[in-house]
Amino acid sequence: MKRLGQAVFLGSLLLGLAGCQTVEPWQKGNLADYSMRSDRDQLESVMSAHVTFSREASTGGEGVGGGGCGCN
């Protein structure tokens, strides 16, 4: 059983490290491209915010700093 736990740990460690990638400076332009943005579809952003606020039973606060006490 101990060997199985070690194998699972080692496997998950290897899978986690497989996702790490170094980005060279000349490749950063590709990542900054408009097509790579998650908010490029305005309607999808509005609908996603609506679903989030409906789930959380709250409105506003998107992009606004401050605490939940009502003070800024």
Secondary structure, DSSP 8 states (H G I E B T S, - for coil): -HHHHHHHHHHHHHHHHHT-----GGGHHHHTSGGG-TT--HHHHHHHHHHHHHHHT----TT--S-TTS--
